[in-house]
């Protein structure tokens, strides 16, 4: 019997972020001033060196990765992908998403780390231990095109506009 490689939860999630970067398309004008594909890690960093190792020397669409870490949205401003750690309360997550998407033409793929109802309150992807939930309306609002293979692999697809969730008290 051939042994299977065992990966930690955050090695798997780092690989998923790489895959999302490959299978999401940003509008061409999202790259006008970008030399790198920027990943912002907001809050506690559960990856440590793992994410740097996974993304190193793995360019996407001719762009190498740049990783920014911060505790406030301003510290990761300019990121194409923002990973939100699960250290925040639901109210803090709502405010983070509001800050990210309040800027005109905010073309940001937001990824939550097992955050309760992340997609329902406006996030694009919420990671679970092995799967993910995706909100296609939030992706559309962020002007992101989601590859059909990413849709097929999602454990759940949220089919409604995140603005409705704010009005309904989520």
Secondary structure, DSSP 8 states (H G I E B T S, - for coil): --------HHHHHHHHHHHHHHHEE--GGGGTT-SEEEEEEESS-SSTHHHHHHHTT--BTTBEEEEEEESSGGGGTT-SEEEE-TTS-HHHHHHHHHHHHHSTT---EEEEES-TTTTTTT-SEEE-SS-EEEEHHHHHHTT-EE-HHHHHH-SEEE-S-HHHHHHTT-
